[in-house]
């Protein structure tokens, strides 16, 4: 359930609305594994995101994962198919059922539903672990871009024969090793493991972007991304624990690229009073520039039962080339763990910036808006 203070000019069923309450299904997954032998596995996942009042009649169940992997050596596994094996950062492949915060931040999913299928791509990959190191290398053929392909002076995804997308992520594990039977990284262990991992990654693709120069010539540019991050989940006394994550990201999507995105957006367009931040709960979350992001949570122990409280905060600070003001986003909330991450009730507030063009090609923050969300998560295994 969600109560959103809408962006200026937001339309709900054709009527301008400053606030809106809705109920939705954020994420649905059906997953199964098959072991063909002691070295070969097949993974199948079906699901959908964002089933809300706008999408219910068109929200078909989609094929998300279908890939096979084979262990060549205890240090090396190869695989291929449609999968969530990604590079760049830890949460470029997030375990959405075991996150600390209310949702996966958009900034760690820079091409979400642009050249991928809910983070999944048609890929071949290698991954493995050696001593304290964990590594992955991914070669993908991205899907054709579905939006933002109109060419102009501002960079957008190109509609030409682009190159293979290459991504990698490597991390050093200081304490316990994380065992990855899937591509996805956990956002919290709730104190069940002592983990500290320092990672770095990149993603690159030739001819991924295009724009027009001052002479109106078409210029094709690569997409380059780099990140370094630190994740920790440290058990404390009395069944308490602290969880933290911090990352630095540099994204180069070409000159002045910016993506305004609203996860599970409530808006259906804008009136003449709309702003650069567009409709509903959207904001300029991704773009060419430098980004910092963090998460911090604390788990309170409970010796009398399974229920535990876990308050958390997160934030993003970004300097994007196109905007004349830094972008900041904040989230704070609390998880009630009824049965660990298998059954969890969360209450959170999100605070986002509203940007508008205050003068020709001058984009500044003009106000801020809040969203209040009550969310229940259940996972059956």
N, C-alpha and C positions, 0 to 999 in steps of 0.2 A: 504494500500500500504506500502511496506517495502523495504528498501535498507540495505542489511546485508553485513558486512565485515566477511566473512566466516572463520571458524576455519581452521587451516592448513590442507591441503590434502583433503578438502571437494570435493566430486564429485557431479556434476549436470548433470543428464542424461549421466553418465559415463565419463564425462570430468571434469578434475580438474579446479576449479574456485575459485579465491580469493575473489570475490564479486558477489552479485546476487540481482536483483530486482524482486519482485513478487507481485502479487495481490491475496488476499485470503479472505475467509469468516471465521473469527475467531470463531464465535459462532452463532447458530441458535436455537431458541426455539419456540415451540407452546404449550401453557399451558391453561388448563381449570380447573375450580372447579365446583363441584356440592354439594349443601347442601341437604342432605337427610331429616334432621329435624333441630331443633334449636341447637342440640348438636353434630350432626354427619356430617362429610364432606368427600368427595372423591376428590383426586387431581390426575390429569393426565398431564404429560409433555412428549412431543416428541422433539427430537432435534439431533444436531450433532455439533462437534467441528472440527476445522482445515480442512476446505475444501480448498485445495490448488492444485498446479499443480501436486503433487504426489498422491493425494487422491480422486480427483473429481469423477473418475469412480467407486470407491469403497466406496464412502461416503454416505451410506444408512442412512435414518432417523431411529434413535434408540428410543426405549422406555427408558425414563430416570426415571420419577417418576410415580408410581402407588401405592397409599397408601390410607388408610382410617384412620380417627382419630375420637375419641369420647370423649367429655368432661364429665368426671365423676363428677367433682366438680369445683367450680370456681377457685380453686387452682391447679387442676390436670386434665390433658388430657392424654389419652393413644392412641396409634396408631401402625400401622404395614403395611408392604409391602416393595416395593423398594422405598427408599427415600434418601434425602440428610441430614437427621438428623445425625449429627456427634458431637463428643466432641472435646477435646484437647484445641482448641482455638476459638476465635470469627470467624475467617475467614476459619476455617475448613468447615464451611457451609456458603460460601460467596454469597451475592446477586450480581450476575455478572452484572446485569443491573444498579446497583447503586454503582459503585466503584469509589474511588478518583483517583487511578492510572490507567495506561493503561490496566493493566490486574491483575488477582489474582496471587500473587507470588507463585512459586512452593513450597517453603518451608512450607507454611501453609497447603499444600495438600500432606502429606508425602507418602500416598499410592495411589495417583492418577493413575488410569488405570493399577494398579499393582494387587490389590485385590479388586478393586471396578469398577464401571461403570460410568466414569466421576463424581466421588465423591459419587455416589449413591451405597447403599448396601441393601441387604435383611435384614431388621431390625424390631425389636419391640422396642418401646420407650415409655417413660413417660416424660411429660414436664409441666411446669406451672409457675405462678408468684404468689408471696406472698409478700405483702407490697413492699419493694424496691428490692426484690430478684427475679431473673429469673433463672430457672434451667432446666436441661435436663439429662436424663439417657438413654443410648442406648445399646441394645444388638443385635449384628449383626452376621450373618453367611457370612463371606467374600467369594467372588468368588475365585476359584482356581487361583493361580498366573499365569500370562501369560508370564512372562519373568524372567530372573535372577534366575532360579531355579537350575542351575548346581551347584553341591556341590563341595566345595574346601576349602582352608584355610580361604578365605574371606567369611564372612557371607552373605547368600542370603535367599530368601523366600523358605520355605520348601515345598516339595510336599508330605506331609503326612497328616494324620487326625489331624488337629490343633484344638485348643480350640475356644470357642465362644469369639468374640471380644467385650469387654466392654469399653464404653466410657462415659464420663460425662463432663459437663461444667456448671459452676455456675457464675453468675455475680451480682454485686451490682450496682444499678442505683441511682446516687446521685441527679439527677434533674428529667427531664421528663422520663416517662417509654416508652421503645420501645415496640410496639405491634407487636408480631410475629405471623402472620397468616400462616407463612410457616417456614421451618427450617432456612432460610437464613438471615444472618446479613447484614445490609446496611453498605456501606463503606463511605458514606457521605450523609448528609441531606441538604446540600447546605444552611445552616443557617435557615431552616424552623423549626427546633426544637433545644432545648437546652438539650444536652445529654452528660453525663459523666458516663462511665461504666467501672468498674474494675472487671476482670474475671479471672478464673483459671479453668483448666481442665486436664483430663488425658485420655489415651487410653492404653489398655493392651490386650494381647492375648498370651496364652500359646502355646508352640510348633510352633510358627509362623516362626521361622528362623532355619537354620541349617548351620553347617560348619564342616570341618575335623580338628581334633586336631593334635598335633605333631606325634601321633601314628597312624594317618590315621583312627581314629575312628570317627563315625558320632556323632555329639553333637547337640542336639536340645535345643534351647534357646527361651525365651519369647520375644515378642516385647513390649517395654514399652515406653510411651511418656508422657511428662508433659509440661504444658505451663502456663504462667501468662501474662495477657495483659491489656492494658488500651486504651480505645477509647473515643474520645471527639469530639463533634461538637458544637461549641459555637457561637451563633449570636453576632455580634457587631453592632455598629452604622452605619447608612446609608446603610442598607441591606448588610453589609459585614459579613464575617464569617471566622472562622479558624477551620480546621479539622485536627485531629492528631490521630495517632495510634502508640503504641510501645509494643513489645512483647519479652519475653524471652522464649526459647524453649529448652528442653533437650530431645533428641531422643536416644533410645538404640535399635538398630536393630541387635545387636550382633557385634562381633569383626570386625572392619575395613569396615563395610558396607558403601558403597557410591553409590549414584545414580546420573549419568550424564543424564541431561534431557534438551531438547530444546523445549519450547512451540511452537506449530505450526511450527515445524522444517523445514527449507528449504533444508537441506542436505539429500543426498541419499547414504550415505556411505563415506568411505575415501580411499585414495590411500596409498601407502607405507609411505607417509610423514605425516600420521595422528598422532594425539596426544591422551593423556589420556582424553581430553575434547571431543573427538569424532568429529561428523560432524556438519556442518551448524552453528547454533546459540546455541549449547548445552554447558553446563558447569556443574560442580559438585555442584548441588544445595541442595541436601538432603543427610544426612548420620548420622552415630552414632557420637554424640558430642553435643556441646553447640552452640546455635544460638541466635543472636539478630537481630531484624528487626524493621524498623520504616517507617512511612508515615507522611508527613506534607503538608498541602495545605492551600491556602488563597483564599477566594472568594471576588472579587471586585464587589461592588454594581453597579447597573445601573438604575437610576430613569427614564430614557427616553424609556426603552423598556425591552423585555424579555432577550435579550442577555447579558451574563455575562462571565467574564474571571476568570479562576481558575488555577493559576500555582501550581505545586506540585513537590515534590521530595520524593524519597524513597531509602532505602538502607538495605543491609543485611551484617552482619559480622558473620562468623562461624568458629569455631575450630573443625574440624572433625578428628577423631582418625587416619584415614588412610593417611591423607595428612600432609606434612611437612611445610605447609604454610597456613596462614589464608585465607579463602575464602571471598572476598568482591564483592558485586554487587551493582550498582547504577543505578537509573533511575530518569530522570528529564523531565518535560514537562509542557504543558499547555492545559487546556480544554476550549473550547468555548461552553458554554451552550446556545444553540439556543432556547430550551424550557425545561429548567431543564435537568434532566437525560433522558428525553424521546427523545431528539434530541441533540446529542453532537458530536462535532468534536474535536479530540485530536491529538496533535503532541508531540512526545517524542523521547528521545535518551536513549538507554540502554547501559551500559558499563559492560562487563563481563570478568572474568579471563579465561586464557587458561593455563591448567595444563599439565605437561608431566612427565614421569619417567626419571629423570635426572641421576639416578644411580639405581642399583637394589633395588626395593622397597622403593625408595625415590621419592616422588611426590611433585614437586614445581611449582609455577606459573612462566611461561616463558615469557608471554606477555599478552596483553589485546586487546579486539576487541569491536567494537561498532555496534549497530543496530539503524537505523532511521525508525520511524513508523508514518504514518498518518492514523488515524482510525476514521471512522464514526459509531456512534451507534444510532439506532432508536428503540423505543419501542412503540408498538401500544396496547392500552388497551381498 
